[in-house]
Structure formats: structure tokens, C-alpha cells
Amino acid sequence: MQAGRPAADSAANAAGEQSHPLRWSLNAELHARPFMTVEAPARVLHLALLDSPDGPSGADLLAAFCRCLGVTPPVVDQAHHTLDLGDLRLKWEQHTEFSSFTLLLPGPFDQPFDNALLQAVPMSWWKALQGRVLTAAQVAIGKGDRPDTLSDADTRFFSGIPVAGSRALGGGARLWSDFRIGPDGFSRFLLWDTALREQQAGRLIQRILEIETYSMMALLALPMARRSVADVAAAEARTAELTNRLLGNPHGEVEHGLLEELTELAANVEGMIAGSSYRFNATLAYHALVEARIAELREERIEGTPTFGEFMERRLAPAMQFCRAMARQQTDLSQRIMRTTQLLRTRVDVALERQNRDLLRSMDQRTHMQLRLQETVEGLSVIAISYYLSSLLGHLVEWAAGSLFGLSLHHVTGALVLPVLATVWLGARRMRQLLHKAGT
């Protein structure tokens, strides 16, 4: 057995050395977002801060928080860190679009939502957030048996009606919240541990905070969807107008102008989609996470009290449906403009083909006429050349013919006409054939 250990160690080292560049980071992702170990009673303060290209990063804010408390900032080499700060425990996480800070203060309490945790956050650090707080929540975790319904003393901790609540995790805990931002700027959750097993409290708190955070992230698209209503309606009206103009001009008098207007409209709509598609797609992803986290609560209904799932279904789902509808409407509008543009391009192409056909026919007719004219001119040219050539040859052979054969000028000239005509015509024909062959 000992002889085989070096080989095993060598194999293990080889596997590490030959790892894919992404292997370690991908494996770390499986263990990201660990939940905190929480034992009731305790209180939790949670912040979700949107990332900003112009402000400090989440890691910078973590370092600033540590320096405000006189603690050495950690080396940020992962997407999460947990720090012990005396009586407090801090959990920091970096998400795709935001970073979160979760403070845990263990121990009993008289007032579940007093300022004990707020006072632990330095005021100078609050000022550095620069309006980036999207979620601020406090969770109070009590322990022991208690009735399902809230007492009047507990109800005063919430400012909204109704208060949602349920038995969670198979009845091991009671949850309550109104999901409203209170006068102190925090939403409040009251959790009572009646029979939770070890580490269930930490998981339950993380699920509650994720529901609160992801629902707010999902709602980020709602203002954009509302703003796009007027733009989409105007674009749809413009599309209908251009389509009617296209149908009202069957003979193609204004196709080129329509094509330019449709192209401009298509560019505007594509710009609208490009500016909103990321947010709309992110909304769908966050809403799916909210639904998954609610399912993980395993809620049991408390008579007369809406569950967290029912509350979100009634309040969050309509907003998500509206965002989906606007995203779908933008896509449908883009496709409708594309179809109209293709129809118009087809009409323009057919008109151009018709014009090209007429132009080719006209050119063919002109070419035929030019050929006939050329043949006529060529015939006249043969006659003229033959006339002058006959005259020249007549003068050249006049002396010889008169001396040798006793012929007159008229006889010589007359005898030369036909041979000269034939020679000139054959020469012109031969030259035309050579030129035609060279052209092809």
C-alpha cells in the first residue's frame, strides 16, 4: 500500500496541474452564496446595493466598511466573504448586478426592530452609498412556542395591511411581513423558530432575504415598461399608417419614400428593443428565482392570513406579466415592420425588374435600328468606294489599255465596275466578320 501512495499523489498533482483554466472558478461557483449559521434569538440587517460604473465597487464598499470599524479589509478573491466583527458577523456577496451586506447580531432582544444593528453601521459609510440601496431589510428571529396569529403587540411592528404570514419548513417556523418600507427605511420580517433543525434558520433567512431582494430586482423593469407604452403605441400607429399607404399605392408611385420611412422606423424600434431587452430578460430571470425561493419555503397556510407566495402572486405577478407583454409587444412590432419592409422591397424589386425589362427591350430596338442603319451606310460606302476606286483604276490602266488593246476609257471603266464592287463588298464583309469575332 505504501508503494502505491506516491503514484496516487503524483496522479492527484497531475490532475491539478492539467486542469482546465476555468475548472477552479466553476467549482467555486457550486459553493458560492453560503448561508449563515443562525441560532435564535438573533437579529439580521440586510442591504442590497446596485452596482454603479461611476461609484465604488462592492469590494471597495466592503473594504471601506472594514476600515470604518478598524478592521483589516479581506483580500477579495471570491464572490463572498464572511467576517467576524466582535459581536457582529458580516456576510458580503457580489452578485451580477448588485452586492449585498448582511449583518448578524446574535442574542435576545426586547424590541425586535430597534436601532442596535443600525448603530453598528458607521454613518460615514452610509453616505458613501450614493443612493444605491435597492433593498434594506431587518429580520428578527425569536424562539419558542407561540400562536399562529400575530398579537396586537407584534402587529404594531408593521405599517401595512395585510400582513402576510405562514408556517414554513413543515411547520418548524412562523413568518410574517407586510413587505413595506417602514419609517426607518427598512422592510421588516418577523421569524419565529418553533421547531427548526440545525442550520435550517440560516437557510430560511437567506431565502427570505433573497425573495425580498430578487423581487425588487425584478421590478426594476417596471418603470421602463411603463415608459415604453407611449413609444410602442406611437410606433404601432406609424407602422399602420405606412402599411395603409403601401396598400393605397398599388402602382408604386411612392415606394422609395416609404422604404426610407420604414427603414427609419425599424431602426427606432430596434433601438428601443436594444435599450430594454437586457432589463426585461433579467426581470424574467429574477422572477423565476423569486418563485423558486417561495417554493423552497414550503409554506403552510395560516387561516385568514395570505402566505408569502399568495402575496407575491397577487402583487408581483401582474407587474411581471406587464413587463412580459411589453417585451413581446416590442418583438411583435419589430417583426411586423420587418414583414412590411420585405413586402415593400419585393414590390420595389418587381418594379425595377419591369423597368429593366422595358429598358432592355428599348435598347434592343435601338440596336436593331442602328444595325439596319449601319448596313445601309455600309452599302452606300461600298458604292462610293467602288466609284472612286474605279475612277482611279481607270486612270491608271487608261494608258496601258489604250496602247495594248486599243480600248477606250469608257470601256476600261465599265469593265472595272463589277470587279471593284465585288472586291470592296467582300472586303467590307470580311472586316465586319473579323471585328465581330474579336468582340466576342
Buried (B, 14 or more C-beta within 10 A) or exposed (E): EEEEEEEEEEEEEEEEEEEEEEEEEEEEEEEEEEBBBBBBBBBBBBBBBBBBEEBBBBBBBBBBBBBBBEBEBBEBEBBBBBBEBEEBBBBBBBBEEBBBBBBBBBEEBEEBBBEBBBEBBBEEBEEBBEEBBBBBBBBBBBBEEBEBBBEEEBEEBBEBEEBBBBBBBEBBBBBBBBBEBBEEEBBBBBBBBBEBEEEBBBBBBBBBBBBBBBBBBBBBBBEBBEEBEEBBEEBBEBBEEBBEBBEEBEEBEEBEEBBEBBBEBBEBBBEBBEEBEEBBEBBBEBBEBBBEBBEBBBBBBBEEBBBBBBBBBEBBEEBBEBBBEBBEBBBEBBEBBBEBBEBBBEBBEEBEEEEEEEEEEEEEEEEEEEEEEEEEEEEEEBEEBBBEBBEEBBEEBBEEBBEEEEBEEEBBBEBBBEEBBEBBBEEBEEEEEEEEEEEE
